[in-house]
Amino acid sequence: MTLPPNVHDAEPIPAAAREAIDALMSSGDLFRYTATQDAPVALLEQEFAELLGSKYALAVSSCSAALFLSLKALDLPRDARVLIPSFTFAAVPSSVVHADCIPVLCEVGDNYRINLADFETKLDQDIAAVLISHMRGHTSDMDAIMALCEARDIPVIEDAAHSLGTTWSGRNIGTIGRIGCFSFQSYKMINAGEGGILITDDADLVARAVIMSGAYEHNWQKHKGPRGDNSFELAQAFAKWQNQLPLYNLRMSNLSAAVIRPQLPELMRRVRDGRANHDYVAERINSSPVLDVPAPLPPEVRAPDSIQFNLVDMDTHEIQAFATATAARGLKVQIFGQSRDNARAFWNWQFLKDLPDLPQTRAMLMKACDVRLPVRLKRNELDVIADILLEAAAEVKGRVAA
Ligand SMILES: *Cc1c(COP(=O)(O)O)cnc(C)c1O
């Protein structure tokens, strides 16, 4: 039996990070606001904004912190209702709760994308903001979502934690809503262990987020506009909000920025490799009548580092047998709704009051499988994974894939 590859380790951090870290070790300059200019965190913000094509970026301690600050930056009143998809990671409703708002869950379909009919219905139920979580990088119909939200003047935040490098009609995911948030946690496209960043073109929103992230006193002066310029617009916004907002101290350390910056030039290669790997495995396993990888919506070009697929025409017993058959071959397949404490199954978000049932999302979660495909995997390793999935499917359904 050929053992499957390790799908948990990330790829090595580029050597350039070592030099930058050594320099920080020698100087002891780990705090983003010590240097008068060009601190690694400030440089990361400029580089990231430029890479994504947005005016401003704010690096923080996690994507969850970025989501929390985004909601706070919108100045939503206590108990404001925030519409989110019901298929996402528990960190997303948690960030809404953290911001003293109420998450309202909308249905997600078999293709892991927001059910627009349910979205539109709920949008008219006193919703103050929308937080679109592009779960596992799957992009919902952003044209329809933006049209519905713009018609009602409801701000949209994009949770692009796991979507760095994905495009929608050629636009970077995370630049379509008012604010986009990304993660640098180890399972995402750029790995700093922990970290997050938010981007926006709105000077007022970024000024509020910067101050609340912990830019006390006049540290806001170290935040610049596009290409490191002193932006008049930004200075005015900071003047307006100085001393008006609480400081939550969610800053990023220079060490994290030093680990992230040399990975930015790797992004396009990682995206290309990840997409090729994903599409290769997808094509192979789609040959089975009982495995289905939903197609992306036409405007989406994905940047995947994992693959999701549905088990077709299998009852609960067969679904369990499929998981057992892959595990016996050394590959752990996560079926979102089948494990007892999965953080992506909405019924486990019991910290929410009046947790609704969402039958469509529930049905999807009960048969949707998740397999990590780190972008560093090679063809032969991908074949081992695809073979295991196909063999397990054939074993359960008693027929060999075409
Ligand atoms: C990872 C992830 C988050 C949380 O990111 P952190 O940086 O760990 O806080 C939020 N949303 C989605 C969709 C994620 O994949």
The ligand as an SDF file (V2000), in Angstrom:
LIG
                    3D

 15 15  0  0  0  0  0  0  0  0999 V2000
   -8.8100   30.7080    8.9050 C   0  0  0  0  0  0  0  0  0  0  0  0
  -10.0970   31.3930    8.7030 C   0  0  0  0  0  0  0  0  0  0  0  0
  -10.5170   32.4310    9.5500 C   0  0  0  0  0  0  0  0  0  0  0  0
   -9.7670   32.8280   10.7920 C   0  0  0  0  0  0  0  0  0  0  0  0
   -8.4700   33.2970   10.5450 O   0  0  0  0  0  0  0  0  0  0  0  0
   -7.4730   33.5320   11.8030 P   0  0  0  0  0  0  0  0  0  0  0  0
   -6.3220   34.2790   11.2100 O   0  0  0  0  0  0  0  0  0  0  0  0
   -7.0720   32.1800   12.2940 O   0  0  0  0  0  0  0  0  0  0  0  0
   -8.2060   34.3150   12.8230 O   0  0  0  0  0  0  0  0  0  0  0  0
  -11.6970   33.0750    9.2590 C   0  0  0  0  0  0  0  0  0  0  0  0
  -12.4430   32.7270    8.1850 N   0  0  0  0  0  0  0  0  0  0  0  0
  -12.0710   31.7280    7.3570 C   0  0  0  0  0  0  0  0  0  0  0  0
  -12.9250   31.4160    6.1750 C   0  0  0  0  0  0  0  0  0  0  0  0
  -10.8940   31.0330    7.5850 C   0  0  0  0  0  0  0  0  0  0  0  0
  -10.5500   30.0460    6.7500 O   0  0  0  0  0  0  0  0  0  0  0  0
  1  2  1  0
  2  3  1  0
  2 14  2  0
  3  4  1  0
  3 10  2  0
  4  5  1  0
  5  6  1  0
  6  7  2  0
  6  8  1  0
  6  9  1  0
 10 11  1  0
 11 12  2  0
 12 13  1  0
 12 14  1  0
 14 15  1  0
M  END
$$$$
